[in-house]
Amino acid sequence: MQDNPEPQSSSGSEERYDRRGEQARRWGVLLLVIGVIWLVFALSARNWPGNFILSTAERSQVMLEQRYEASTVVIRGVNDQVQLVGIAGNQVEVNALRRGFGFTEQSASRALDRLEVQASLADDTLTLEVRRSPWNGLSFGRSPYVEFRIGVPEGVQVQAELVSGDVQVEGVQGDLTLTTVSGDLTATNTSGAIQISNTSGDLIVQNHRGKLHLNGVSGDVQISGQLDAPFVRTVSGDVEVDGAIGLVDVRTISGDIEINGQGPMHLQLENTSGDIDVRTGLMPGAAHTISNASGRIKVRLAANENLRLEATTTSGSVATNIDGLALERRSLRGTLGTGETRLTITTASGNISVETLE
């Protein structure tokens, strides 16, 4: 007769269960802390939709219009809004509206009191700076900010430096330097030299006459007008250029590039991931390059009797409607006339099409 086996102890399984329960509780606490941190940042963001519900009270204060004679205007702010408008005369007109938000009228007034607009004039330069007093407690809802409306006479230079505010420009006839980390930039009916630097936000420039230089990271770019040698560098976003002359230097990593115009343009286009679409005339005698790593390239050219073309793709097809060029499966080569205008097109993965404009 066999002895009865000794009952197995359940202490081991209970211990493992306790450990699993402790791990679950720790993960739960960690996720709760992360959720609270995310909620605080979300509620503090000016553009978060919930802030319009949380900030039930709003206070605003209009500042008296000030006029200055200056050749340069410098604006510094954080999440403030800047509108630049071209005006006649020789005096800069400054209008400002302070806006504060909160749960109650008192809290909105306290938020409003945190803002101060300081104006100083030295060496023919007007500096407008938004100062914010320290805030010790938590701030929920929309952050207070200042709305500027600045009248800019012809020939006055403007520099705007913001963190998360938007800039709108209408009819300014002078050089502009616009900088924002996270905000949209819009300019219409302008002339002069424009320099733009942004990290995240869309850029729209319509009917501009003059030079344009852009360094961006993330956001779509749309520029049009009588653009003189536009220069564009961006990481992520589509780029559209309409109406340029001279050197068109555009580079992006992720996004489509579209170039439209009658030219003559000197093309220097480079992309990593995205399509390239060109419709223009080429500058005679220049060396043009269009390169892509992954994406289609379509080029439609005005008639050019002195063109030397070399187009190659590693993985893709090649097509053309131009007579006199040698078409192969992965390449298109040939010389028309003297060949003084050179066009080199390369892509690793994508189709290439070269046609004449109808």
Secondary structure, 3 states (H helix, E strand, C coil): CCCCCCCCCCHHHHHHHHHHHHHHHHHHHHHHHHHHHHHHHHHHCCCCCCHHHHCCEEEEEEEEEEEECCCEEEEECCCCEEEEEEECCCCEEEEEEEEEEECCHHHHHHHHHCEEEEEEEECCEEEEEEEECCCCCCCCCCCCEEEEEEEEECCCEEEEECCCCCEEEECCECCEEEEEEECCEEEEEEECCEEEEEEECCEEEEEEEEEEEEECCECCEEEEEEEEEEEEEEEECCEEEEEEEEEEEEEEEECCEEEECCCCEEEEEEEEECCEEEEECECCCCEEEEEEEECCEEEEECCCCCEEEEEEEEECCEEECCCCCEECCCEEEEEECCCCEEEEEEEEECCEEEEECC
